[in-house]
């Protein structure tokens, strides 16, 4: 019989007991502050680069966004997939399985970080050419990209460490890490660009140094959590441990990467219309990422909450948690969607100087602001499906998003101009929501939760067969 986990830590939360509203909100607020700080310091980077180096430098940094999302999105999805299984073991109070899975995550994470760093640096010039990057910004793209991707292992390390902490119900440590790295990043950015005049290289170096700081803070916390304290025997992994982690992590990683490919296709067509379009699209992407953040964070909270309760067999609590997270997403839509609709010119003027670029942003933001409720609901439902360890249909939704983006942008940008970028996003959201809503229904309605008592035997396996 496995020794059970004692839930006595101050920062870790057991989502399987107590009020879903109180638990989710206590987990959500630090998580939201973490995500908002990440977006704000990315936003600050953009502002510093745009105001300090000009719109072309902003276009160069923004042009790297889709490539960066492709690589980092893959690692983020993989980390979240690992985190789902960690959370399920934690919720089931299965100490030995938890520790074996955590040890395997460390080993797989090291391989992932080194491999992706090397691959991304080697293929960077080819990728930029495939994106039809304008020669005016190619040099800056390469300078920025080589440093960012060369230090990619630091960001991957943070993503994996933070995902494990969230799986254990700790959203406070990632917040502390991001507070420290945000202050460091903004300070170094200003120093390197305005004082040392280091150009886009300065922005990249500041980002890497900040990521090192955030990684070290999360790793230090993981070392002091008793529930995952490891011994040498935990690193002697059976093949099945690696297989189950990869079988859950890879679909989530591929979903992010496939979505990123769709974004890269959009970037390809946008770049074909010149630097004005590229700069405007960079600003639009920054704002969209910033304003979707509260709902995306509700999705992350839902993933951890669902995973623990699914592992504990407390399926009725999943629906109760979903109502809380959907409520958060609705409030976010009403507030931030309104900002995108009513003051797009003010938002554009913060990042951009050119009148033509600002006009294009005012085309994009109101349209996406009106329809952002679709995206907000998508975050919660998709995270619920992934939290139940069913990542295949969400991955399929990523493929659908890619095809929708490709079709709309390729067919319409030459006909209706920059408006096509907004319709591309909206179309992708609608398609993904339909697939994930079906996935949630098809998985959840088969679970034995309606008034049935779920009991566990040895190794915390269900005593009776459950059809999933």
C-alpha positions, 0 to 999 in steps of 0.5 A: 500500500502506498503511503498517502500524502499529508496535505499540511503545507502552507502554500499548496492547496488540496482542491478536493475538499472545501468550497470550490469558490474559495479554493479557486479564488485563493489560487486564482488571484496569485496566478492572475497577478503572475500572468498579468505581470508576465504580460505587463513586462512583455508589454513594457519590453514592447514599449521600451523597444518601440519608444527607444528604438522606433517602430521598425525595431518594434516590428522586428521584436513583434515578428519574433513573437510567432516563432517564440510562441511555436517553441515556448508554446510547445514546452508550455503545453508539455509542462502543463501536460506533465502537471495534469498527471502530477495533480492527479497523483496529488489529488489521489494522495498517491505518494509513490506515483507522485514522486516517480512522475516528478523524477521523470519530469525532471529528466524529460525537462532537461532533455527538452530544454537542451534540444529545443534551444539548439534546434531553434538557434540552428533553424532561426534564419530559415524560419525568418525567411519562410515568414517573408521577413522584410530585409529592413528588420531582418538584422534586428530579428536575428540579433534578438532571436539568437539571444532569446533562443540561445537562452531558451532553456531558462524559460523552459525551466521556469515553465516546467517548475511553475507547472508543477507548483500549480499542479500542487496548488501553489500559485504564490511561488510563481508570483514571487518569481515573476515579481522579481523577474519583472522588476529585473527585466524592466530595469535592465531593459531600460538600462541596456537600451536607453543608457548603454544603447545596446539595441534589440540585443539589450532587450533580449539579454534582459529577458534571459537574465530575468528568466534565470531569476524566475527559474531559480526561485521556483526550483528553490521552492520545489526543493523544500516541498516534502510531498515531492522530496525525492530519493535515488530510487525515484529516478529509476523509472520504468518505461511506463512512467515516461510513456504516460507523461509523454502521452499526456504532455505531447498532445498538449504541446502539439496543440500549442505548436499547431496553433503557433503554426497558424499564427505564423501563417498569419504573420507570413501574410501580414509581413507580405504587406510591409513593415506598417502591417507588421508593426500594427499586428505586433501591437494588436498581438500584445494587446490581445495577449494582455486582455485575454489573460484573466480568462486564460488564467481562469483556465489554468486554475480550472486545469489544476482544480479539475486534475486533482478532483479527477484523480480523487474521483470527485467528479461532481466538484468539477462542474462546481469549479467550472461555474466559478471559472466561467463567472470569472471569464464573463466578468473579464469579458465585460471589463476588458472587451469594453476597453478594446471596443471603446478606446482602441486609439488610446491603446494603439498610441501607447505602443505606436507612433505612426498614424497608419499603424494606429489606424490599423490597430483600431480596425483589429481591437474592437472586432476582437473585443466584441467576440472575446467572450468566445475565447474566454469560454474556450479557455475554461472548457478546454482546460477542463478536458485536459485536466481530466487527462483527455488531451487528444480532442483539444489537440484536434481543435488546434489543428482546426484553428490552424486550418481556419486561420490559414483559410481566412487570412489567405483568402481575405487579406488581399480583399479586405486588408487588415480586417482579415487578421481580426476575422482570422482570430474570431474564426479560430476561436469559434471552431476551437470552442465547438470541438472542445465543448463536444470533447467535454460533453463526451468525456464528462457525461460518462463519468460515474459522479451522479450521487455515486460513491467512488472508493479506492483500493490499493494503488488508488485505482478505482475498485470498479471499472469506469468507462471513459 
